Amino acid sequence: MRPLKLYPARAMMAAVLVIGAPCLLAISPAPVEAGPEDGVVLFFGDSLTAGYGLDPTRAFPALVQQFISERELAYRVVSAGVSGETSSGGLRRIDWILRQDVDVLVLELGANDALRGTDLALTAENLQAIIDRTRAKYPDVEIVLAGMQVPPNLGADYTQEFAALFVRLAEANDAHLIPFLLDGVGGVPSLNQADGIHPNVEGHRLVAENVWATLEPLLVSLGGT
């Protein structure tokens, strides 16, 4: 496992204010043509998935759809990101989201839990419950976990435990892990908006590449060509 790259504390403290801002739920397919026979890649997360501050077509889920289309893989992306979402909030709305078919779930939750000092045992329990409910309805679903990190000012033990949480969940659930969703983006001013935490257009492009490095081989292995 690569050494952890942690956010600067000031940038992460800004996230407490901005990621915590509520917004309306938005679930929308990326703006590309897709047939009804296509598989569904569901991105389920917080403001990062929602593309806070940007047109949704510039956010990383829509960019991943572009990668899928360029490879002519038979999948369409659905983005279900809500700004301010916690693992508890995600658990409350997952059943509603699962009314539609899901072949691959990309689970991007947990950052807001850490920023609020949530007991990590509860975060792990909630994420596990989301996985369990998804697999109960769609037994063949593939799970992709987006690994996240928090700043060292939250305490060394908490910081390390939070990063390890995603690794353990991936191993326990035979899931695929994006080691760090914001790798190369977090804490880099030129790749983030004025709040210092939400990626800008170029930042989302790099986040999409981080996601694609894990997602592409999975979709190819599923026979999505």
PASEBA-1860 file (N, C-alpha, C; in nm, 3 decimals):
! residues 225
1> MRPLKLYP> 0.085/-0.120/0.000/0.000/0.000/0.000/0.088/0.124/0.000 ~ 0.050/0.224/-0.083/0.130/0.345/-0.091/0.119/0.426/0.038 ~ 0.225/0.502/0.074/0.216/0.589/0.192/0.100/0.686/0.178 ~ 0.038/0.717/0.291/-0.076/0.807/0.289/-0.031/0.949/0.258 ~ -0.108/1.018/0.172/-0.086/1.158/0.144/-0.203/1.232/0.207 ~ -0.176/1.312/0.308/-0.283/1.372/0.385/-0.304/1.518/0.350 ~ -0.430/1.561/0.360/-0.464/1.700/0.335/-0.397/1.794/0.433 ~ -0.368/1.916/0.391/-0.332/2.019/0.487/-0.451/2.047/0.577
9> ARAMMAAV> -0.425/2.075/0.705/-0.533/2.092/0.802/-0.626/2.205/0.763 ~ -0.574/2.319/0.715/-0.660/2.432/0.685/-0.759/2.399/0.575 ~ -0.713/2.328/0.473/-0.803/2.292/0.365/-0.914/2.201/0.415 ~ -0.879/2.107/0.503/-0.980/2.015/0.552/-1.079/2.083/0.644 ~ -1.036/2.181/0.719/-1.129/2.252/0.805/-1.230/2.330/0.722 ~ -1.188/2.378/0.605/-1.284/2.442/0.515/-1.391/2.343/0.472 ~ -1.350/2.217/0.461/-1.446/2.115/0.418/-1.556/2.094/0.521 ~ -1.526/2.117/0.647/-1.629/2.103/0.750/-1.746/2.194/0.719
17> LVIGAPCL> -1.717/2.313/0.665/-1.821/2.410/0.635/-1.886/2.383/0.501 ~ -1.806/2.346/0.402/-1.859/2.339/0.267/-1.920/2.205/0.234 ~ -1.852/2.095/0.265/-1.910/1.965/0.237/-2.035/1.946/0.321 ~ -2.041/2.014/0.435/-2.157/1.999/0.520/-2.278/2.077/0.474 ~ -2.265/2.155/0.365/-2.379/2.232/0.318/-2.481/2.141/0.251 ~ -2.608/2.149/0.290/-2.709/2.061/0.231/-2.747/2.104/0.091 ~ -2.794/2.010/0.011/-2.849/2.043/-0.119/-2.951/1.938/-0.155 ~ -3.027/1.961/-0.260/-3.130/1.867/-0.301/-3.068/1.744/-0.365
25> LAISPAPV> -3.132/1.631/-0.345/-3.089/1.507/-0.408/-3.103/1.519/-0.558 ~ -3.000/1.478/-0.630/-3.007/1.480/-0.776/-2.953/1.348/-0.828 ~ -3.034/1.277/-0.903/-2.991/1.153/-0.966/-3.014/1.171/-1.114 ~ -2.906/1.170/-1.189/-2.921/1.193/-1.333/-2.816/1.116/-1.409 ~ -2.855/1.052/-1.518/-2.756/0.984/-1.601/-2.668/1.085/-1.671 ~ -2.545/1.047/-1.699/-2.457/1.134/-1.775/-2.517/1.157/-1.913 ~ -2.494/1.274/-1.972/-2.560/1.310/-2.097/-2.500/1.242/-2.219 ~ -2.520/1.110/-2.228/-2.476/1.035/-2.345/-2.587/0.937/-2.381
33> EAGPEDGV> -2.587/0.891/-2.503/-2.686/0.794/-2.544/-2.652/0.658/-2.483 ~ -2.755/0.590/-2.436/-2.734/0.458/-2.377/-2.856/0.373/-2.405 ~ -2.833/0.247/-2.435/-2.943/0.157/-2.461/-2.996/0.096/-2.334 ~ -3.118/0.048/-2.335/-3.177/-0.012/-2.215/-3.105/-0.138/-2.170 ~ -3.028/-0.198/-2.261/-2.957/-0.320/-2.226/-2.825/-0.291/-2.155 ~ -2.785/-0.166/-2.149/-2.659/-0.132/-2.086/-2.662/-0.156/-1.936 ~ -2.546/-0.195/-1.881/-2.534/-0.207/-1.738/-2.528/-0.069/-1.674 ~ -2.553/-0.064/-1.543/-2.557/0.063/-1.471/-2.443/0.070/-1.371
41> VLFFGDSL> -2.366/0.178/-1.379/-2.264/0.210/-1.279/-2.320/0.323/-1.194 ~ -2.352/0.295/-1.070/-2.411/0.394/-0.980/-2.305/0.455/-0.891 ~ -2.289/0.587/-0.899/-2.201/0.659/-0.808/-2.287/0.714/-0.694 ~ -2.257/0.670/-0.573/-2.339/0.703/-0.456/-2.250/0.770/-0.354 ~ -2.270/0.903/-0.335/-2.176/0.972/-0.248/-2.223/1.108/-0.203 ~ -2.124/1.193/-0.172/-2.152/1.326/-0.117/-2.124/1.434/-0.222 ~ -2.080/1.551/-0.175/-2.060/1.664/-0.267/-1.952/1.638/-0.371 ~ -1.858/1.550/-0.343/-1.756/1.519/-0.442/-1.820/1.450/-0.562
49> TAGYGLDP> -1.907/1.353/-0.536/-1.980/1.286/-0.643/-2.076/1.382/-0.712 ~ -2.139/1.469/-0.633/-2.236/1.564/-0.688/-2.171/1.670/-0.774 ~ -2.039/1.689/-0.760/-1.970/1.792/-0.838/-2.002/1.930/-0.786 ~ -1.994/1.947/-0.655/-2.026/2.074/-0.591/-1.954/2.191/-0.661 ~ -2.030/2.295/-0.694/-1.973/2.415/-0.754/-1.952/2.409/-0.904 ~ -1.984/2.295/-0.965/-1.962/2.279/-1.109/-2.091/2.236/-1.178 ~ -2.095/2.255/-1.308/-2.199/2.192/-1.387/-2.180/2.040/-1.374 ~ -2.286/1.965/-1.347/-2.272/1.819/-1.330/-2.201/1.750/-1.444
57> TRAFPALV> -2.208/1.808/-1.565/-2.140/1.745/-1.678/-1.989/1.757/-1.670 ~ -1.939/1.839/-1.575/-1.794/1.854/-1.556/-1.745/1.774/-1.437 ~ -1.836/1.711/-1.362/-1.799/1.634/-1.244/-1.745/1.496/-1.284 ~ -1.672/1.432/-1.194/-1.603/1.310/-1.232/-1.695/1.196/-1.277 ~ -1.817/1.178/-1.221/-1.900/1.069/-1.275/-1.931/1.086/-1.424 ~ -1.960/1.210/-1.467/-1.987/1.234/-1.609/-1.862/1.212/-1.693 ~ -1.745/1.245/-1.639/-1.620/1.222/-1.712/-1.592/1.074/-1.725 ~ -1.627/0.998/-1.621/-1.611/0.852/-1.629/-1.702/0.797/-1.739
65> QQFISERE> -1.822/0.853/-1.752/-1.910/0.810/-1.861/-1.844/0.833/-1.997 ~ -1.773/0.944/-2.009/-1.702/0.969/-2.135/-1.596/0.862/-2.160 ~ -1.523/0.825/-2.055/-1.423/0.719/-2.070/-1.490/0.588/-2.115 ~ -1.605/0.558/-2.053/-1.678/0.435/-2.087/-1.720/0.437/-2.234 ~ -1.771/0.552/-2.277/-1.817/0.564/-2.416/-1.701/0.552/-2.514 ~ -1.588/0.612/-2.479/-1.470/0.604/-2.566/-1.422/0.460/-2.582 ~ -1.435/0.381/-2.476/-1.397/0.240/-2.483/-1.507/0.153/-2.540 ~ -1.624/0.213/-2.569/-1.740/0.142/-2.621/-1.781/0.027/-2.529
73> LAYRVVSA> -1.779/0.055/-2.399/-1.825/-0.041/-2.300/-1.974/-0.020/-2.277 ~ -2.046/-0.127/-2.260/-2.193/-0.121/-2.252/-2.240/-0.089/-2.110 ~ -2.204/0.028/-2.063/-2.246/0.074/-1.931/-2.284/0.220/-1.938 ~ -2.380/0.258/-1.855/-2.416/0.398/-1.840/-2.401/0.437/-1.692 ~ -2.361/0.559/-1.670/-2.337/0.611/-1.536/-2.460/0.681/-1.483 ~ -2.492/0.656/-1.357/-2.594/0.730/-1.285/-2.527/0.789/-1.163 ~ -2.542/0.921/-1.144/-2.479/0.988/-1.031/-2.583/1.021/-0.925 ~ -2.558/0.976/-0.803/-2.648/1.001/-0.690/-2.567/1.061/-0.576
81> GVSGETSS> -2.515/1.179/-0.599/-2.437/1.248/-0.497/-2.518/1.358/-0.432 ~ -2.505/1.372/-0.300/-2.576/1.475/-0.225/-2.474/1.548/-0.137 ~ -2.465/1.679/-0.154/-2.372/1.756/-0.071/-2.411/1.745/0.076 ~ -2.310/1.725/0.160/-2.333/1.712/0.303/-2.366/1.571/0.348 ~ -2.371/1.477/0.256/-2.412/1.341/0.291/-2.312/1.273/0.383 ~ -2.364/1.203/0.483/-2.285/1.120/0.573/-2.318/0.974/0.544 ~ -2.246/0.883/0.608/-2.278/0.742/0.590/-2.417/0.711/0.644 ~ -2.457/0.778/0.752/-2.591/0.757/0.807/-2.698/0.805/0.710
89> GGLRRIDW> -2.675/0.921/0.650/-2.769/0.972/0.550/-2.777/0.881/0.429 ~ -2.662/0.831/0.386/-2.661/0.740/0.273/-2.738/0.613/0.302 ~ -2.724/0.562/0.422/-2.797/0.441/0.459/-2.948/0.466/0.457 ~ -2.989/0.585/0.498/-3.133/0.616/0.500/-3.192/0.623/0.359 ~ -3.112/0.662/0.261/-3.170/0.677/0.127/-3.134/0.567/0.028 ~ -3.054/0.469/0.070/-3.008/0.369/-0.026/-3.123/0.285/-0.081 ~ -3.221/0.253/0.001/-3.331/0.170/-0.049/-3.406/0.240/-0.162 ~ -3.423/0.372/-0.151/-3.490/0.447/-0.256/-3.407/0.446/-0.384
97> ILRQDVDV> -3.277/0.460/-0.368/-3.186/0.460/-0.484/-3.189/0.324/-0.554 ~ -3.202/0.218/-0.476/-3.196/0.083/-0.532/-3.324/0.041/-0.604 ~ -3.417/0.133/-0.620/-3.535/0.101/-0.700/-3.497/0.086/-0.847 ~ -3.382/0.137/-0.884/-3.335/0.118/-1.021/-3.228/0.009/-1.023 ~ -3.206/-0.050/-1.139/-3.105/-0.156/-1.152/-2.967/-0.100/-1.124 ~ -2.883/-0.183/-1.064/-2.744/-0.145/-1.037/-2.655/-0.266/-1.065 ~ -2.556/-0.247/-1.147/-2.459/-0.353/-1.176/-2.327/-0.330/-1.104 ~ -2.288/-0.204/-1.092/-2.166/-0.166/-1.021/-2.199/-0.048/-0.930
105> LVLELGAN> -2.171/-0.061/-0.801/-2.191/0.048/-0.706/-2.056/0.107/-0.669 ~ -2.037/0.235/-0.698/-1.917/0.307/-0.655/-1.958/0.387/-0.532 ~ -1.913/0.343/-0.415/-1.956/0.399/-0.287/-1.854/0.501/-0.239 ~ -1.895/0.627/-0.235/-1.807/0.738/-0.197/-1.869/0.815/-0.081 ~ -1.854/0.759/0.038/-1.908/0.821/0.159/-1.809/0.801/0.274 ~ -1.819/0.888/0.374/-1.735/0.873/0.492/-1.659/0.998/0.530 ~ -1.626/1.083/0.432/-1.546/1.202/0.461/-1.618/1.294/0.559 ~ -1.747/1.314/0.539/-1.821/1.403/0.629/-1.835/1.344/0.768
113> DALRGTDL> -1.838/1.212/0.778/-1.838/1.148/0.911/-1.713/1.188/0.988 ~ -1.599/1.175/0.922/-1.473/1.203/0.990/-1.462/1.350/1.029 ~ -1.506/1.438/0.939/-1.497/1.581/0.966/-1.586/1.622/1.083 ~ -1.687/1.540/1.113/-1.775/1.566/1.226/-1.735/1.486/1.349 ~ -1.626/1.413/1.339/-1.579/1.335/1.453/-1.663/1.214/1.485 ~ -1.733/1.161/1.386/-1.817/1.044/1.407/-1.734/0.924/1.449 ~ -1.788/0.844/1.538/-1.724/0.719/1.578/-1.705/0.635/1.451 ~ -1.583/0.595/1.424/-1.555/0.523/1.300/-1.619/0.386/1.297
121> ALTAENLQ> -1.651/0.331/1.413/-1.723/0.204/1.416/-1.861/0.221/1.354 ~ -1.924/0.336/1.380/-2.055/0.364/1.321/-2.042/0.385/1.170 ~ -1.938/0.456/1.127/-1.916/0.475/0.984/-1.901/0.341/0.914 ~ -1.818/0.255/0.970/-1.797/0.122/0.911/-1.926/0.042/0.908 ~ -2.004/0.052/1.016/-2.132/-0.020/1.023/-2.228/0.029/0.916 ~ -2.234/0.160/0.897/-2.324/0.216/0.796/-2.283/0.176/0.655 ~ -2.154/0.187/0.625/-2.107/0.150/0.492/-2.130/0.002/0.465 ~ -2.108/-0.080/0.568/-2.133/-0.223/0.552/-2.281/-0.249/0.525
129> AIIDRTRA> -2.369/-0.176/0.593/-2.512/-0.194/0.574/-2.554/-0.153/0.432 ~ -2.493/-0.047/0.379/-2.522/-0.005/0.242/-2.481/-0.115/0.144 ~ -2.364/-0.171/0.166/-2.319/-0.282/0.082/-2.413/-0.401/0.093 ~ -2.451/-0.435/0.215/-2.538/-0.550/0.238/-2.674/-0.532/0.170 ~ -2.731/-0.414/0.183/-2.863/-0.390/0.122/-2.855/-0.394/-0.030 ~ -2.744/-0.344/-0.083/-2.727/-0.346/-0.228/-2.715/-0.489/-0.278 ~ -2.637/-0.569/-0.210/-2.619/-0.708/-0.252/-2.743/-0.792/-0.226 ~ -2.821/-0.755/-0.127/-2.944/-0.830/-0.101/-3.041/-0.816/-0.218
137> KYPDVEIV> -3.044/-0.697/-0.279/-3.133/-0.675/-0.392/-3.070/-0.715/-0.524 ~ -2.940/-0.696/-0.535/-2.869/-0.729/-0.659/-2.749/-0.817/-0.624 ~ -2.770/-0.948/-0.610/-2.665/-1.039/-0.563/-2.537/-1.037/-0.647 ~ -2.548/-1.004/-0.775/-2.431/-1.006/-0.862/-2.362/-0.871/-0.874 ~ -2.405/-0.773/-0.795/-2.348/-0.639/-0.805/-2.200/-0.640/-0.768 ~ -2.123/-0.557/-0.835/-1.983/-0.536/-0.799/-1.974/-0.407/-0.717 ~ -1.895/-0.412/-0.611/-1.880/-0.297/-0.521/-1.742/-0.236/-0.539 ~ -1.739/-0.105/-0.556/-1.615/-0.029/-0.562/-1.618/0.073/-0.449
145> LAGMQVPP> -1.519/0.069/-0.360/-1.511/0.163/-0.249/-1.410/0.273/-0.283 ~ -1.453/0.397/-0.262/-1.363/0.510/-0.282/-1.293/0.542/-0.151 ~ -1.167/0.511/-0.142/-1.091/0.539/-0.021/-1.074/0.688/0.001 ~ -1.082/0.729/0.127/-1.066/0.869/0.162/-0.966/0.882/0.277 ~ -0.919/1.006/0.300/-0.826/1.035/0.408/-0.867/1.164/0.477 ~ -0.820/1.181/0.599/-0.849/1.302/0.676/-0.719/1.359/0.730 ~ -0.721/1.486/0.775/-0.596/1.553/0.812/-0.540/1.505/0.945 ~ -0.411/1.519/0.963/-0.346/1.474/1.088/-0.391/1.552/1.210
153> NLGADYTQ> -0.449/1.670/1.192/-0.493/1.746/1.309/-0.611/1.680/1.381 ~ -0.671/1.579/1.321/-0.777/1.505/1.388/-0.719/1.399/1.481 ~ -0.588/1.387/1.483/-0.523/1.289/1.569/-0.467/1.174/1.487 ~ -0.347/1.133/1.521/-0.279/1.029/1.442/-0.358/0.899/1.439 ~ -0.410/0.858/1.555/-0.484/0.732/1.560/-0.609/0.737/1.473 ~ -0.685/0.847/1.485/-0.808/0.861/1.407/-0.776/0.865/1.258 ~ -0.672/0.939/1.222/-0.633/0.953/1.082/-0.598/0.818/1.020 ~ -0.515/0.743/1.090/-0.475/0.612/1.037/-0.590/0.514/1.034
161> EFAALFVR> -0.672/0.516/1.137/-0.786/0.424/1.145/-0.887/0.454/1.034 ~ -0.907/0.582/1.006/-1.002/0.619/0.902/-0.956/0.566/0.766 ~ -0.830/0.587/0.732/-0.778/0.538/0.604/-0.786/0.386/0.596 ~ -0.758/0.319/0.709/-0.759/0.173/0.710/-0.900/0.116/0.700 ~ -0.999/0.195/0.741/-1.139/0.150/0.739/-1.179/0.102/0.600 ~ -1.143/0.177/0.497/-1.182/0.143/0.361/-1.110/0.018/0.311 ~ -0.986/0.003/0.352/-0.911/-0.116/0.314/-0.975/-0.240/0.374 ~ -1.011/-0.232/0.502/-1.073/-0.348/0.568/-1.208/-0.381/0.507
169> LAEANDAH> -1.288/-0.278/0.479/-1.419/-0.304/0.419/-1.405/-0.369/0.281 ~ -1.310/-0.322/0.203/-1.289/-0.380/0.070/-1.249/-0.526/0.082 ~ -1.158/-0.556/0.173/-1.113/-0.694/0.190/-1.225/-0.783/0.241 ~ -1.303/-0.734/0.337/-1.409/-0.814/0.397/-1.523/-0.842/0.300 ~ -1.540/-0.755/0.202/-1.653/-0.768/0.110/-1.613/-0.806/-0.031 ~ -1.487/-0.845/-0.048/-1.437/-0.879/-0.181/-1.471/-0.767/-0.280 ~ -1.450/-0.644/-0.234/-1.481/-0.526/-0.314/-1.354/-0.469/-0.376 ~ -1.373/-0.382/-0.472/-1.261/-0.316/-0.539/-1.237/-0.182/-0.471
177> LIPFLLDG> -1.111/-0.147/-0.454/-1.076/-0.026/-0.378/-1.005/0.076/-0.464 ~ -1.057/0.198/-0.464/-0.984/0.314/-0.516/-0.901/0.362/-0.397 ~ -0.770/0.346/-0.398/-0.690/0.371/-0.277/-0.715/0.507/-0.213 ~ -0.720/0.613/-0.293/-0.748/0.747/-0.241/-0.813/0.826/-0.353 ~ -0.941/0.856/-0.339/-1.016/0.923/-0.445/-0.951/1.052/-0.490 ~ -0.898/1.130/-0.396/-0.842/1.262/-0.427/-0.690/1.261/-0.441 ~ -0.634/1.147/-0.471/-0.489/1.137/-0.489/-0.442/1.234/-0.596 ~ -0.344/1.318/-0.561/-0.291/1.415/-0.655/-0.374/1.541/-0.667
185> VGGVPSLN> -0.487/1.546/-0.596/-0.579/1.660/-0.604/-0.596/1.727/-0.468 ~ -0.615/1.647/-0.364/-0.637/1.701/-0.232/-0.522/1.789/-0.185 ~ -0.555/1.910/-0.140/-0.453/2.000/-0.088/-0.373/2.074/-0.192 ~ -0.406/2.057/-0.321/-0.335/2.127/-0.429/-0.422/2.247/-0.470 ~ -0.383/2.369/-0.436/-0.469/2.486/-0.462/-0.514/2.500/-0.606 ~ -0.426/2.474/-0.700/-0.460/2.495/-0.841/-0.564/2.395/-0.892 ~ -0.589/2.289/-0.816/-0.683/2.186/-0.860/-0.814/2.189/-0.781 ~ -0.827/2.291/-0.695/-0.947/2.301/-0.612/-1.011/2.438/-0.626
193> QADGIHPN> -1.137/2.445/-0.588/-1.210/2.570/-0.590/-1.161/2.660/-0.476 ~ -1.220/2.778/-0.465/-1.174/2.876/-0.367/-1.188/2.826/-0.223 ~ -1.277/2.730/-0.199/-1.293/2.678/-0.063/-1.175/2.591/-0.020 ~ -1.091/2.554/-0.115/-0.973/2.476/-0.083/-0.996/2.327/-0.067 ~ -1.116/2.279/-0.094/-1.145/2.138/-0.071/-1.216/2.071/-0.188 ~ -1.308/2.143/-0.253/-1.381/2.081/-0.364/-1.303/2.099/-0.494 ~ -1.280/1.990/-0.566/-1.203/2.000/-0.691/-1.268/2.092/-0.792 ~ -1.184/2.160/-0.869/-1.232/2.239/-0.981/-1.240/2.148/-1.104
201> VEGHRLVA> -1.260/2.208/-1.220/-1.276/2.128/-1.341/-1.156/2.037/-1.365 ~ -1.036/2.094/-1.355/-0.916/2.012/-1.376/-0.900/1.909/-1.266 ~ -0.936/1.945/-1.143/-0.930/1.849/-1.033/-1.022/1.731/-1.056 ~ -1.143/1.758/-1.104/-1.237/1.649/-1.131/-1.185/1.560/-1.243 ~ -1.114/1.617/-1.337/-1.056/1.533/-1.443/-0.957/1.433/-1.385 ~ -0.876/1.479/-1.291/-0.780/1.388/-1.227/-0.850/1.287/-1.137 ~ -0.955/1.329/-1.068/-1.033/1.235/-0.986/-1.093/1.128/-1.076 ~ -1.144/1.167/-1.191/-1.201/1.070/-1.285/-1.096/0.968/-1.327
209> ENVWATLE> -0.974/1.013/-1.345/-0.866/0.920/-1.382/-0.836/0.825/-1.266 ~ -0.840/0.876/-1.143/-0.820/0.788/-1.027/-0.927/0.680/-1.022 ~ -1.050/0.719/-1.047/-1.160/0.622/-1.047/-1.144/0.523/-1.161 ~ -1.111/0.573/-1.278/-1.102/0.491/-1.398/-0.993/0.385/-1.386 ~ -0.887/0.415/-1.313/-0.779/0.318/-1.297/-0.830/0.190/-1.229 ~ -0.929/0.203/-1.143/-0.988/0.086/-1.077/-1.108/0.033/-1.154 ~ -1.187/0.123/-1.210/-1.313/0.083/-1.272/-1.296/0.020/-1.409 ~ -1.204/0.072/-1.488/-1.189/0.020/-1.624/-1.163/-0.131/-1.629
217> PLLVSLGG> -1.061/-0.182/-1.556/-1.038/-0.327/-1.564/-1.157/-0.408/-1.514 ~ -1.232/-0.353/-1.419/-1.350/-0.424/-1.369/-1.455/-0.435/-1.479 ~ -1.485/-0.325/-1.547/-1.587/-0.328/-1.650/-1.546/-0.418/-1.768 ~ -1.419/-0.413/-1.800/-1.370/-0.499/-1.908/-1.384/-0.646/-1.869 ~ -1.351/-0.677/-1.742/-1.360/-0.816/-1.697/-1.504/-0.867/-1.693 ~ -1.599/-0.774/-1.677/-1.740/-0.811/-1.675/-1.796/-0.833/-1.814 ~ -1.714/-0.808/-1.914/-1.757/-0.831/-2.051/-1.844/-0.721/-2.104 ~ -1.812/-0.597/-2.065/-1.895/-0.484/-2.107/-1.860/-0.428/-2.243
225> T> -1.789/-0.504/-2.326/-1.753/-0.454/-2.459/-1.860/-0.491/-2.560
END
